[in-house]
Structures are given as C-alpha cells and as structure tokens.
C-alpha cells in the first residue's frame, strides 16, 4: 500500500462510510482479514485505507444488512474458501454460504461490528 492518498477521480465512488456497533472490533477484523490501515478520529470514527478505496466506520446502533435493504459492499478474493475460513476465525458470522451466480461464486457475512458484507471470486 502506498503512503500517498489516491487522487480522486470525477464521477467515481470516492469514499464509503459504514456503520458499526463497535469501532474496535471492526478495525481489528478488517486489519487482520485484509491488512487495512486505520486512522482513528475520536472514539466514534475510524478511517480506513485498503489500497484502492478509502472510507470509514462510524459508531451506530443500526448496521448495514441486506435484510433491511442496505447496499452490499462486495470484496474480491482469489481463494474464496480460505477467505471465508479466515473471516470465521476472526469472528464473522456467515449469512449466506458459498453459492454460484453467473460469473463466479460468493458468500455473505456479518463482521463483528454487525454490518453485512460479501466476498466473491471468479476462480472455481
């Protein structure tokens, strides 16, 4: 990951903010699972860098979940089974086990802070 902030590109998603019930748990989870770097801005906000897109987690009693009509953030992995096993080991709960769809396979999970995410792969 570069020490430089990526330059904003017009008309693209530039930053994403995600609710969490527990900043520390979400930070620890994504740091361990994907190697993200974090910068804390007080007890109720932490910003992340994943090497491609920046964003942050904010403290909230409500979380992002597809059951509630939320947007689903989807990550990519070359080894879906390994990523799922690591996510579970780090405290994720699987909401949809690995399934196929046109173009690949994916699973969905909630991270320890409560929000739902997905990981997909085009590799069988």
C-alpha positions, 0 to 999 in steps of 0.5 A: 500500500502506498503512503500517498492518498489516491487522487480522486477521480470525477464521477467515481465512488470516492469514499464509503462510510459504514456503520458499526456497533463497535469501532474496535472490533471492526478495525481489528477484523478488517486489519487482520482479514485484509491488512487495512490501515486505520486512522482513528478520529475520536472514539466514534470514527475510524478511517480506513485505507485498503489500497484502492478505496478509502472510507470509514466506520462510524459508531451506530446502533443500526448496521448495514444488512441486506435484510433491511435493504442496505447496499452490499459492499462486495470484496474480491478474493482469489481463494474464496474458501480460505477467505471465508475460513479466515473471516470465521476465525476472526469472528464473522458470522456467515449469512449466506454460504458459498453459492454460484451466480453467473460469473463466479461464486460468493458468500455473505457475512456479518463482521463483528461490528454487525454490518453485512458484507460479501466476498466473491471470486471468479476462480472455481 
